[in-house]
């Protein structure tokens, strides 16, 4: 092989290695994002349930604009 061919082969091997590492990183990030989305969905369901329960109990949050601060 010539010097240019050796250099090209080294570059190709280096690029293949880099792509392999990037694929691994992408898979790991994808797993984390999936897990976080599941947690977000669970939390949203909890919030929806709490809102539904509070509305059925007749509980209403006070309007902060109508409520005087405690020092008045």
DODOZA-724483 format. One line per 5 residues: number of its first residue (from 1); their letters; for each residue x, y, z of C-alpha. Coordinates in Angstrom, 3 decimals. Last residue first. Layout:
<recs>
NUM) A) X Y Z | ...
</recs>
This chain:
<recs>
72) XXXXX) -52.917 43.996 56.127 | -49.779 41.965 57.018 | -51.362 38.686 55.937 | -51.522 39.695 52.249 | -55.009 40.410 50.975
67) XXXXX) -56.633 37.802 48.741 | -58.426 38.997 45.618 | -55.416 38.836 43.309 | -54.309 35.507 44.781 | -57.673 33.926 43.867
62) XXXXX) -58.153 31.174 46.419 | -57.888 27.617 45.139 | -61.197 25.855 44.992 | -62.160 22.624 46.699 | -65.600 21.321 45.815
57) XXXXX) -64.577 17.740 46.556 | -65.182 16.822 42.890 | -62.878 19.640 41.791 | -60.150 18.543 44.193 | -60.419 14.956 43.012
52) XXXXX) -60.230 15.913 39.325 | -57.271 18.194 39.952 | -55.524 15.474 41.930 | -56.172 12.908 39.190 | -54.896 15.233 36.474
47) XXXXX) -51.789 15.938 38.531 | -51.148 12.233 39.024 | -51.647 11.521 35.308 | -49.220 14.334 34.471 | -46.672 12.866 36.877
42) XXXXX) -46.931 9.455 35.225 | -46.569 10.985 31.749 | -43.525 12.976 32.871 | -41.992 9.829 34.340 | -42.579 7.925 31.097
37) XXXXX) -41.066 10.811 29.140 | -38.008 10.736 31.379 | -37.522 7.021 30.743 | -37.819 7.482 26.980 | -35.369 10.394 27.070
32) XXXXX) -32.893 8.317 29.070 | -33.178 5.368 26.687 | -32.702 7.643 23.670 | -29.644 9.190 25.264 | -28.125 5.744 25.733
27) XXXXX) -28.896 4.734 22.150 | -27.392 7.986 20.862 | -24.240 7.446 22.883 | -23.842 3.952 21.442 | -24.362 5.215 17.907
22) XXXXX) -21.847 7.998 18.542 | -19.254 5.502 19.732 | -19.752 3.357 16.639 | -19.580 6.427 14.392 | -16.271 7.432 15.983
17) XXXXX) -14.833 3.975 15.450 | -15.913 4.013 11.830 | -14.336 7.447 11.410 | -11.030 6.263 12.854 | -11.041 3.190 10.654
12) XXXXX) -11.743 5.361 7.607 | -9.001 7.811 8.552 | -6.519 4.998 9.051 | -7.458 3.540 5.652 | -7.002 6.910 3.990
7) XXXXX) -3.570 7.350 5.564 | -2.512 3.883 4.518 | -3.782 4.507 0.986 | -1.928 7.808 0.806 | 1.313 6.215 2.021
2) XX) 1.042 3.524 -0.588 | 0.000 0.000 0.000
</recs>
